[in-house]
Amino acid sequence: MGRRYHYYVYVSELSKDVLYEARFKKANPDYVTAKPCVYVGMTGLNPDLRFDKHKEGIQSNRFVQLFGLRLLPELYEVYNPMDL
């Protein structure tokens, strides 16, 4: 039986406004100002659908729900789909 590849890694760009969140800053103490703010996740869903769920507040990461701007497929498409 062959391996089933149905997991996806995805990267969401976050608004720089997330930097005003103390919890985000504490979790990312080495953040470099010139770099974008991102959230990296893994899902069994299509990344577009997963991003929509984040934005709707369904099993969402708070930072993506409030500050998520868009997906950055150029950073993850080459890795998808993957197996665990």
N, C-alpha and C positions, 0 to 999 in steps of 0.2 A: 504494500500500500504506500502510495506517495505521500510526501509531506504536504500539509495544508498551509498555504501561505495566506493568512487573512488578517494579520496585524499591520498597523500603520503607525509610523512615527509622524508627528506634525509639529510645526513651529508657528506660533501666533505672535504677531507683532503687537506690542502694548504701547499705549500712549505714554509719553514722558511724564504725564500727570501721575502715573503710578509711583514715581519717585517721591511724592509727598506722603506716601503711605509708610508709616513707621515699620510695620511688619514686613513690607517688601524690602525696605532698606536694610533691616536687620538680617533678612535671609540672603541678601546679596551685598555683603560688606565690601567686596572688591570690584563693584560695578565701575566700569570705565565710562566716563561721561560721553565720549565720542561714539560709543557703540549703541545700537538700538536695544530697547528693552524687549525681551521675548519670554515666552512661556513654551516649553517643550513638553509634549505629551505623547502618549501611545494609546491606541484605541483599536478595537475590532471593527469600528465603523469607518465609513468613508470620512476622511478628514474634514471635508466641507460640511457634512452632516454633524460631525462632532463639534465643530466651531459654532454652528447654529445652536446646538444644544447648550453650549457654554453661554452664549449670549441670551438665551431664553431662561437661564437659571436652572436647567435640568442637569443634575449631577455635575455642576459647574465648578470650576476654579473661580474664586471671587475676583481675582485680578483680571482674568480673561473676560468674565461677565461685565465688569465695570470699565475696563480699560482696553479690551481687545479691539484692534483696528481691522486686521486682516490676517489671512494666512500667508506664509512665505514659502510657497511650494518649491521655489528654486533652491531652498536649503534642505529639502527632505525627499522630493520625488524620486531621486535616484535610489533611495533605500527601500522603497515600497513596491509591493507588499513584502512583508518579512514573516519569518516563522519564529516561534519562541522555543 
